Amino acid sequence: MSDEKHLEALRTYWKANQCLPSYAGICEVVGLKSKSGVFELVGRLVEAGFIERVGRRLAPTRKFFGRPLVASVRAGLPEPATDEGIEILYIDDYLVDDPNRTVLCKVRGDSMTGAGLLAGDIVVVERNAVTRPNDIVVANVDGELTVKTLKVTATGSYYLEAANPAYPAIHPKGSLEIIGVVVGSFRRIRK
């Protein structure tokens, strides 16, 4: 079994247990027969930057969680495949600018379908971000939470607009507090 296959087995173990196995457990997880084989494997994975030794335990590094970005795919008509090379993408690096100000919210309802946000999607929200008109925001309007597009009237009053014509604009009767700006979203297609 190659180091890549061993790494896959360790990632699967991590997903199920949120920790890496002990050295003895690695034998079972990756199918090695000897502890010396495990020590050699761990040495190679440490040297490659996938795991690190923390005291007597093993811990994943940032590289452990990287995902290969293998190609770009056309959403229109098919085009010939190209060998673009493999780049490693870190999802947090792509979606999270400041982890201390970032929260996730689950979308309910269909008022933002025109903006590509569907019920069940997870939006990545940066709290305390500078907001501008036309930003998609999570807001507390008159004591209720919603995700909408921030708009401003000619007189300078802010309101919220849905991205579905079936829903009216929301003009606050009392208060409008912007919780954060939506900087990205993701959804699970297949369960």
Protein Blocks (a to p, Z undefined) as FASTA:
>chain_A
ZZklmmmmmmmmmmmnopacdfklmmmmnopabfklmmmmmmmmmmnopaccehjbccdd
fklmpccdfbdcdfbdcdddddebjadddfklmmmmblmlgccdddedjklmmnopaehi
acdddehiacdehiacdddeehiacdddddddfkopacdddfbfkbccdddfkbccdfbd
cfbdcddfbZZ
